Amino acid sequence: MPEVRDSEGDGEAFAAKAKVLKELIEHHADEEEEEMFKTAKKIGEDELNDLGTRMEARFEEVAGPGRRRAA
């Protein structure tokens, strides 16, 4: 991510770095869909709600208070 942020907004180097970043994000999303969603379906609703609460608390901790996550 820093490589994309610190590069110029045009040119071949930026385009190549942005393409790699896009591929990494898509790969990560595919892994989540294939692995994590299967696991989430196996756990109970209470445990899933607890996990969601803990994830939101961690997001607030990392991103800072008042920051909203993307919907």
Backbone as a ProteinNet text record, in pm:
[ID]
protein_1_A
[PRIMARY]
MPEVRDSEGDGEAFAAKAKVLKELIEHHADEEEEEMFKTAKKIGEDELNDLGTRMEARFEEVAGPGRRRAA
[TERTIARY]
81.5	0	86.3	192.7	276.2	335.9	366	423.9	327.3	199.8	99.1	77.6	66.1	41.4	154.6	279.2	394	431.8	369.6	403.9	318.2	361.9	286.3	153	52.4	-80.2	-95	11.8	5.2	131.4	136.3	254.7	243.6	336.7	335	363.4	452.9	487.2	364.8	291.2	170.2	67.2	47.5	-50.9	-14.5	112.4	156.7	135.7	170.5	153.3	6.4	-76.1	-219.7	-279.4	-231.3	-280.2	-245	-122.3	-80.5	-164.3	-187.1	-269	-410.2	-467.6	-602	-606.1	-506.2	-501.3	-487.7	-406.6	-390.6	-522.5	-592.8	-720.9	-822.8	-828.9	-923.2	-891	-763.3	-722.6	-763.6	-741.1	-779.6	-930.9	-1007.3	-1153.5	-1198.6	-1136.9	-1170.9	-1142.3	-1028.4	-995.3	-1100.1	-1141.3	-1242.7	-1372.5	-1413.7	-1538.9	-1531.7	-1418.4	-1405.6	-1382.8	-1309.1	-1271.4	-1348.4	-1343.8	-1400.8	-1553	-1616.6	-1762.9	-1813.9	-1740.6	-1778.5	-1772	-1666.9	-1651.6	-1761.2	-1792.6	-1895.9	-2031.5	-2059.3	-2186.5	-2195.1	-2080.1	-2076.9	-2092.6	-2061.6	-2069.5	-2208.3	-2241.8	-2374.9	-2392.8	-2519.1	-2552.2	-2493.4	-2499.5	-2444.4	-2294.2	-2224.1	-2079.5	-2047.9	-2127	-2107.2	-2129.9	-2234.7	-2259.7	-2146.2	-2095	-1981.9	-1859.5	-1834.9	-1722.2	-1737.2	-1857.2	-1881.4	-1856	-1899	-1876.7	-1727.5	-1654.8	-1510.1	-1438.4	-1483.4	-1421.2	-1444.9	-1565.4	-1594.3	-1511	-1494.8	-1412.2	-1267.6	-1218.4	-1080.5	-1064.5	-1163.6	-1158.3	-1148.1	-1231.7	-1227.8	-1089.5	-1031.2	-899.9	-792.7	-799.1	-697.9	-722.9	-847	-879.6	-898	-929	-954.1	-1101.7	-1136.7	-1278.1	-1347.1	-1472.4	-1550.6	-1532.3	-1431.7	-1411	-1512.2	-1568.3	-1667.6	-1605.5	-1642.6	-1595.1	-1682.8	-1628.7	-1705.7	-1818	-1932.5	-2049.3	-2043.2
-119.1	0	126.1	134	255.1	279.6	171.9	188.3	258.9	226.5	290.6	434.4	452.4	585.6	682	635.1	722.7	742.8	668.6	683.4	791.9	833	932.3	871.8	955.1	908	869.6	872.5	833.5	756.1	705.1	633.9	484.1	415.4	269.9	209.5	269.6	215	217	326.6	335.9	232.7	221.4	126.4	-16.3	-50.4	-185.4	-211.6	-114.7	-131.4	-138.2	-58.2	-61.6	-195.5	-251	-380.6	-490.7	-489.1	-588.7	-575.2	-453.8	-431.2	-484	-457	-506.7	-658.5	-723.1	-869.3	-924.9	-861.1	-906.1	-894.4	-784.9	-764.8	-867.7	-891.5	-989.4	-1129.9	-1164.3	-1294.5	-1308.6	-1203.9	-1205.1	-1222.4	-1151.6	-1163.4	-1303.8	-1362.1	-1498.9	-1597.4	-1580.8	-1667.8	-1655.7	-1533.7	-1514.3	-1584.1	-1568.4	-1629.6	-1781.7	-1838	-1982.8	-2045.1	-1978.1	-2038.7	-1981.6	-1852.2	-1791	-1798.2	-1781.7	-1785.9	-1926	-2028.8	-2166.2	-2186.4	-2134.8	-2146.9	-2069.9	-1951.8	-1869.4	-1939.1	-2015.4	-2086.8	-2199.6	-2248.6	-2361.3	-2319.6	-2194.9	-2153.6	-2098.6	-2097.7	-2052.7	-1902.9	-1860.5	-1719.3	-1633.1	-1680.6	-1603.8	-1582.8	-1689	-1678.3	-1585.8	-1593.5	-1506.8	-1360.2	-1332.8	-1195.7	-1145.7	-1232.4	-1195.3	-1162.8	-1244.1	-1219.1	-1083.6	-1052.3	-923.5	-806.5	-821	-716.1	-696.6	-806.9	-797	-737.6	-771.6	-715.4	-564.8	-521.7	-378.1	-303.7	-362.7	-300	-290.1	-393.8	-391.5	-286.7	-273.9	-172.1	-32.9	-7	123.1	146.6	41.1	50.8	86.6	24.6	46.1	175.8	200.3	314.9	444.4	430.4	548.6	568.8	628.7	649.8	737.5	704.2	786.2	751.3	669.7	628.1	521.3	527.6	430	338.5	214.3	120.5	132.1	91.1	94.2	-5.5	31.6	-58.6	-160.2
0	0	0	81.3	76.7	-61.4	-132.4	-265.7	-359.2	-348.7	-433.1	-386.4	-255.4	-200.6	-235.3	-230.1	-250.1	-395.9	-487.4	-627.8	-692.4	-808.1	-882.8	-926.7	-945.3	-981.9	-1126.4	-1200.2	-1340.7	-1375.6	-1490.4	-1535.5	-1518.1	-1582.1	-1583.4	-1446.3	-1369.6	-1237.7	-1146	-1147.3	-1064.2	-1108.7	-1238.6	-1290.4	-1251.4	-1258.2	-1222.6	-1073.4	-989.5	-845	-806.7	-871.8	-844.6	-888	-997.6	-1044.2	-943.9	-894.4	-795.5	-668.4	-623.1	-503.9	-524.8	-640.2	-672.1	-667.7	-725.4	-726.2	-584.9	-501.7	-362.8	-285.5	-306.3	-237.7	-284.6	-413.6	-466.5	-414.8	-408.5	-356.3	-209.9	-133.5	8.8	23.9	-54.6	-48.6	-86.8	-187.5	-227.2	-114.1	-46.7	66	176.1	205.4	308.8	271.1	147.9	103.9	110.3	72.2	66.3	203.6	290.3	417.6	536.3	551.4	671.3	673	558.7	557.5	589.9	544.5	578.6	729.2	790.9	935.7	1006.9	959.3	1022.8	1021.3	917.3	908.7	1011.2	1056.8	1149.4	1295	1326.9	1467.1	1497.2	1624.3	1664.2	1651.1	1652.7	1635.5	1747.2	1871.6	1983.4	1967.1	1928.7	1909.3	1792.1	1687	1571.2	1607.6	1686.3	1732	1820.7	1908.5	1994.3	1910	1808.1	1719	1649.2	1602.9	1538.5	1632.7	1757.1	1856.9	1881.5	1894.4	1917.1	1796.4	1674.3	1554.4	1545.1	1578.1	1575.7	1680.1	1798.1	1902.1	1856.4	1792.1	1742.2	1632.9	1546.5	1441.7	1504.1	1605	1674	1734.6	1790.8	1853.7	1751.6	1635	1531.8	1454.3	1415.2	1329.8	1408.8	1536.2	1618.8	1640	1752.9	1783.7	1681.1	1655.4	1563.6	1417.3	1385	1245.7	1214	1098.2	1057.2	953.8	959.7	859.6	735.4	623.9	499	507.8	456	460.5	350.9
[MASK]
+++++++++++++++++++++++++++++++++++++++++++++++++++++++++++++++++++++++

